[in-house]
Amino acid sequence: MRPPCELVQKEYLPLVRAKVAQLLHDQDLSQTEIASKLDITQAAVSKYLREADPPKSNQLQVKRISERIAHRLLSPSYRPSEILYELCSACMLSRVSSEICQRHTTIVPILAENNCQICSDLLSGRNTIFTSRTKIVQDMHQALKLIEESVVFPNFMPEVRPNLVVCEDSSTTPQDVLAVPGRISLVHGKARALMQPQFGASQHTAEILLWAKETWRYPRACLSLRGQDDLVQTADTSGFNVVVLDNACIEASEIIKQAKEFEVNTDSHLAISVPGGIGIEPILYTFGPSAVSLVKRVITMADFLEK
């Protein structure tokens, strides 16, 4: 069991680091400065600068990617994510019938004998699991950007803080649902997702979304909002078919139990209004076919709220 990642770790990354260290040294950066930019120790930089490039560095196209990374590192406004993008994209390209692929099949000959196409299959988009997850992650990030840029969204946030959750067609458990860990917070009057979205980060809202997906077919995203009467009425006026529960409740199972009693028109946008009670804040759960479409629709509710 020798995946290409082992080759990348043992050969590709050290070669890139060594070449980048040399390029930065040629620009008169100290070993300490180079270590800081590469997030490695000064001793490792010293070792890289003492060693000559091994012959296989040309086979792995290290020179080209190293020059791009060094150029970005010398920019005063570079971001670590840009460096990782350069490094990982070069690695992925090289794993598709290129240098890393060729080197890997040399080390593990049985792969060549069996015409291995694993990396090509995984990176081509034919793997529905990868492509589906990638799409909802992108959908979530775009929706969170809309939320954080909105000047009206803080007016919709409950005291317990809202959460946005997104699932795939095949999602069956909360571990399959993408959510914001710790929910969406209010920072200096603006909505902020303080942590990156993660699968399995929500139990409560994820359970409600999964039930809605199975029962109402179209929902793939759920966003919880404050549930006071003005916002519930606004949601109804702006096109949401709002299911208003009879009793206050906190548990997802109880919310689902009550919602089952209602017959709804599943062709429209849907929402569940959970009334408040003693120590219980009213919450409005809104649903949409995607995170972006749902957030856009929620933000437009501000126009109706002002009327």
Secondary structure as a PSIPRED ss2 file (coil, helix, strand):
# PSIPRED VFORMAT (PSIPRED V4.0)

   1 M C   1.000  0.000  0.000
   2 R C   1.000  0.000  0.000
   3 P C   1.000  0.000  0.000
   4 P H   0.000  1.000  0.000
   5 C H   0.000  1.000  0.000
   6 E H   0.000  1.000  0.000
   7 L H   0.000  1.000  0.000
   8 V H   0.000  1.000  0.000
   9 Q H   0.000  1.000  0.000
  10 K H   0.000  1.000  0.000
  11 E H   0.000  1.000  0.000
  12 Y H   0.000  1.000  0.000
  13 L H   0.000  1.000  0.000
  14 P H   0.000  1.000  0.000
  15 L H   0.000  1.000  0.000
  16 V H   0.000  1.000  0.000
  17 R H   0.000  1.000  0.000
  18 A H   0.000  1.000  0.000
  19 K H   0.000  1.000  0.000
  20 V H   0.000  1.000  0.000
  21 A H   0.000  1.000  0.000
  22 Q H   0.000  1.000  0.000
  23 L H   0.000  1.000  0.000
  24 L H   0.000  1.000  0.000
  25 H H   0.000  1.000  0.000
  26 D H   0.000  1.000  0.000
  27 Q C   1.000  0.000  0.000
  28 D C   1.000  0.000  0.000
  29 L C   1.000  0.000  0.000
  30 S C   1.000  0.000  0.000
  31 Q H   0.000  1.000  0.000
  32 T H   0.000  1.000  0.000
  33 E H   0.000  1.000  0.000
  34 I H   0.000  1.000  0.000
  35 A H   0.000  1.000  0.000
  36 S H   0.000  1.000  0.000
  37 K H   0.000  1.000  0.000
  38 L H   0.000  1.000  0.000
  39 D C   1.000  0.000  0.000
  40 I C   1.000  0.000  0.000
  41 T C   1.000  0.000  0.000
  42 Q H   0.000  1.000  0.000
  43 A H   0.000  1.000  0.000
  44 A H   0.000  1.000  0.000
  45 V H   0.000  1.000  0.000
  46 S H   0.000  1.000  0.000
  47 K H   0.000  1.000  0.000
  48 Y H   0.000  1.000  0.000
  49 L H   0.000  1.000  0.000
  50 R H   0.000  1.000  0.000
  51 E C   1.000  0.000  0.000
  52 A C   1.000  0.000  0.000
  53 D C   1.000  0.000  0.000
  54 P C   1.000  0.000  0.000
  55 P C   1.000  0.000  0.000
  56 K H   0.000  1.000  0.000
  57 S H   0.000  1.000  0.000
  58 N H   0.000  1.000  0.000
  59 Q H   0.000  1.000  0.000
  60 L C   1.000  0.000  0.000
  61 Q C   1.000  0.000  0.000
  62 V H   0.000  1.000  0.000
  63 K H   0.000  1.000  0.000
  64 R H   0.000  1.000  0.000
  65 I H   0.000  1.000  0.000
  66 S H   0.000  1.000  0.000
  67 E H   0.000  1.000  0.000
  68 R H   0.000  1.000  0.000
  69 I H   0.000  1.000  0.000
  70 A H   0.000  1.000  0.000
  71 H H   0.000  1.000  0.000
  72 R H   0.000  1.000  0.000
  73 L H   0.000  1.000  0.000
  74 L C   1.000  0.000  0.000
  75 S C   1.000  0.000  0.000
  76 P C   1.000  0.000  0.000
  77 S C   1.000  0.000  0.000
  78 Y C   1.000  0.000  0.000
  79 R C   1.000  0.000  0.000
  80 P H   0.000  1.000  0.000
  81 S H   0.000  1.000  0.000
  82 E H   0.000  1.000  0.000
  83 I H   0.000  1.000  0.000
  84 L H   0.000  1.000  0.000
  85 Y H   0.000  1.000  0.000
  86 E H   0.000  1.000  0.000
  87 L H   0.000  1.000  0.000
  88 C H   0.000  1.000  0.000
  89 S H   0.000  1.000  0.000
  90 A H   0.000  1.000  0.000
  91 C H   0.000  1.000  0.000
  92 M H   0.000  1.000  0.000
  93 L H   0.000  1.000  0.000
  94 S H   0.000  1.000  0.000
  95 R C   1.000  0.000  0.000
  96 V C   1.000  0.000  0.000
  97 S C   1.000  0.000  0.000
  98 S C   1.000  0.000  0.000
  99 E H   0.000  1.000  0.000
 100 I H   0.000  1.000  0.000
 101 C H   0.000  1.000  0.000
 102 Q H   0.000  1.000  0.000
 103 R H   0.000  1.000  0.000
 104 H H   0.000  1.000  0.000
 105 T H   0.000  1.000  0.000
 106 T H   0.000  1.000  0.000
 107 I H   0.000  1.000  0.000
 108 V C   1.000  0.000  0.000
 109 P H   0.000  1.000  0.000
 110 I H   0.000  1.000  0.000
 111 L H   0.000  1.000  0.000
 112 A H   0.000  1.000  0.000
 113 E H   0.000  1.000  0.000
 114 N C   1.000  0.000  0.000
 115 N C   1.000  0.000  0.000
 116 C C   1.000  0.000  0.000
 117 Q C   1.000  0.000  0.000
 118 I H   0.000  1.000  0.000
 119 C H   0.000  1.000  0.000
 120 S H   0.000  1.000  0.000
 121 D H   0.000  1.000  0.000
 122 L H   0.000  1.000  0.000
 123 L H   0.000  1.000  0.000
 124 S C   1.000  0.000  0.000
 125 G C   1.000  0.000  0.000
 126 R C   1.000  0.000  0.000
 127 N C   1.000  0.000  0.000
 128 T H   0.000  1.000  0.000
 129 I H   0.000  1.000  0.000
 130 F H   0.000  1.000  0.000
 131 T H   0.000  1.000  0.000
 132 S H   0.000  1.000  0.000
 133 R H   0.000  1.000  0.000
 134 T H   0.000  1.000  0.000
 135 K H   0.000  1.000  0.000
 136 I H   0.000  1.000  0.000
 137 V H   0.000  1.000  0.000
 138 Q H   0.000  1.000  0.000
 139 D H   0.000  1.000  0.000
 140 M H   0.000  1.000  0.000
 141 H H   0.000  1.000  0.000
 142 Q H   0.000  1.000  0.000
 143 A H   0.000  1.000  0.000
 144 L H   0.000  1.000  0.000
 145 K H   0.000  1.000  0.000
 146 L H   0.000  1.000  0.000
 147 I H   0.000  1.000  0.000
 148 E H   0.000  1.000  0.000
 149 E H   0.000  1.000  0.000
 150 S C   1.000  0.000  0.000
 151 V C   1.000  0.000  0.000
 152 V C   1.000  0.000  0.000
 153 F H   0.000  1.000  0.000
 154 P H   0.000  1.000  0.000
 155 N H   0.000  1.000  0.000
 156 F H   0.000  1.000  0.000
 157 M C   1.000  0.000  0.000
 158 P C   1.000  0.000  0.000
 159 E C   1.000  0.000  0.000
 160 V C   1.000  0.000  0.000
 161 R C   1.000  0.000  0.000
 162 P C   1.000  0.000  0.000
 163 N C   1.000  0.000  0.000
 164 L E   0.000  0.000  1.000
 165 V E   0.000  0.000  1.000
 166 V E   0.000  0.000  1.000
 167 C C   1.000  0.000  0.000
 168 E C   1.000  0.000  0.000
 169 D C   1.000  0.000  0.000
 170 S C   1.000  0.000  0.000
 171 S C   1.000  0.000  0.000
 172 T C   1.000  0.000  0.000
 173 T C   1.000  0.000  0.000
 174 P H   0.000  1.000  0.000
 175 Q H   0.000  1.000  0.000
 176 D H   0.000  1.000  0.000
 177 V C   1.000  0.000  0.000
 178 L E   0.000  0.000  1.000
 179 A E   0.000  0.000  1.000
 180 V C   1.000  0.000  0.000
 181 P C   1.000  0.000  0.000
 182 G C   1.000  0.000  0.000
 183 R C   1.000  0.000  0.000
 184 I E   0.000  0.000  1.000
 185 S E   0.000  0.000  1.000
 186 L E   0.000  0.000  1.000
 187 V E   0.000  0.000  1.000
 188 H C   1.000  0.000  0.000
 189 G C   1.000  0.000  0.000
 190 K E   0.000  0.000  1.000
 191 A E   0.000  0.000  1.000
 192 R E   0.000  0.000  1.000
 193 A E   0.000  0.000  1.000
 194 L C   1.000  0.000  0.000
 195 M C   1.000  0.000  0.000
 196 Q C   1.000  0.000  0.000
 197 P C   1.000  0.000  0.000
 198 Q E   0.000  0.000  1.000
 199 F E   0.000  0.000  1.000
 200 G C   1.000  0.000  0.000
 201 A C   1.000  0.000  0.000
 202 S C   1.000  0.000  0.000
 203 Q C   1.000  0.000  0.000
 204 H H   0.000  1.000  0.000
 205 T H   0.000  1.000  0.000
 206 A H   0.000  1.000  0.000
 207 E H   0.000  1.000  0.000
 208 I H   0.000  1.000  0.000
 209 L H   0.000  1.000  0.000
 210 L H   0.000  1.000  0.000
 211 W H   0.000  1.000  0.000
 212 A H   0.000  1.000  0.000
 213 K H   0.000  1.000  0.000
 214 E H   0.000  1.000  0.000
 215 T H   0.000  1.000  0.000
 216 W H   0.000  1.000  0.000
 217 R C   1.000  0.000  0.000
 218 Y C   1.000  0.000  0.000
 219 P C   1.000  0.000  0.000
 220 R C   1.000  0.000  0.000
 221 A E   0.000  0.000  1.000
 222 C E   0.000  0.000  1.000
 223 L E   0.000  0.000  1.000
 224 S E   0.000  0.000  1.000
 225 L E   0.000  0.000  1.000
 226 R E   0.000  0.000  1.000
 227 G C   1.000  0.000  0.000
 228 Q C   1.000  0.000  0.000
 229 D H   0.000  1.000  0.000
 230 D H   0.000  1.000  0.000
 231 L H   0.000  1.000  0.000
 232 V H   0.000  1.000  0.000
 233 Q H   0.000  1.000  0.000
 234 T H   0.000  1.000  0.000
 235 A H   0.000  1.000  0.000
 236 D H   0.000  1.000  0.000
 237 T H   0.000  1.000  0.000
 238 S C   1.000  0.000  0.000
 239 G C   1.000  0.000  0.000
 240 F E   0.000  0.000  1.000
 241 N E   0.000  0.000  1.000
 242 V E   0.000  0.000  1.000
 243 V E   0.000  0.000  1.000
 244 V E   0.000  0.000  1.000
 245 L C   1.000  0.000  0.000
 246 D C   1.000  0.000  0.000
 247 N C   1.000  0.000  0.000
 248 A C   1.000  0.000  0.000
 249 C C   1.000  0.000  0.000
 250 I C   1.000  0.000  0.000
 251 E C   1.000  0.000  0.000
 252 A H   0.000  1.000  0.000
 253 S H   0.000  1.000  0.000
 254 E H   0.000  1.000  0.000
 255 I H   0.000  1.000  0.000
 256 I H   0.000  1.000  0.000
 257 K H   0.000  1.000  0.000
 258 Q H   0.000  1.000  0.000
 259 A H   0.000  1.000  0.000
 260 K C   1.000  0.000  0.000
 261 E C   1.000  0.000  0.000
 262 F C   1.000  0.000  0.000
 263 E C   1.000  0.000  0.000
 264 V C   1.000  0.000  0.000
 265 N C   1.000  0.000  0.000
 266 T C   1.000  0.000  0.000
 267 D C   1.000  0.000  0.000
 268 S C   1.000  0.000  0.000
 269 H E   0.000  0.000  1.000
 270 L E   0.000  0.000  1.000
 271 A E   0.000  0.000  1.000
 272 I E   0.000  0.000  1.000
 273 S E   0.000  0.000  1.000
 274 V E   0.000  0.000  1.000
 275 P C   1.000  0.000  0.000
 276 G C   1.000  0.000  0.000
 277 G E   0.000  0.000  1.000
 278 I C   1.000  0.000  0.000
 279 G C   1.000  0.000  0.000
 280 I E   0.000  0.000  1.000
 281 E C   1.000  0.000  0.000
 282 P C   1.000  0.000  0.000
 283 I E   0.000  0.000  1.000
 284 L E   0.000  0.000  1.000
 285 Y E   0.000  0.000  1.000
 286 T E   0.000  0.000  1.000
 287 F E   0.000  0.000  1.000
 288 G E   0.000  0.000  1.000
 289 P C   1.000  0.000  0.000
 290 S C   1.000  0.000  0.000
 291 A H   0.000  1.000  0.000
 292 V H   0.000  1.000  0.000
 293 S H   0.000  1.000  0.000
 294 L H   0.000  1.000  0.000
 295 V H   0.000  1.000  0.000
 296 K H   0.000  1.000  0.000
 297 R H   0.000  1.000  0.000
 298 V H   0.000  1.000  0.000
 299 I H   0.000  1.000  0.000
 300 T H   0.000  1.000  0.000
 301 M H   0.000  1.000  0.000
 302 A H   0.000  1.000  0.000
 303 D H   0.000  1.000  0.000
 304 F H   0.000  1.000  0.000
 305 L H   0.000  1.000  0.000
 306 E C   1.000  0.000  0.000
 307 K C   1.000  0.000  0.000
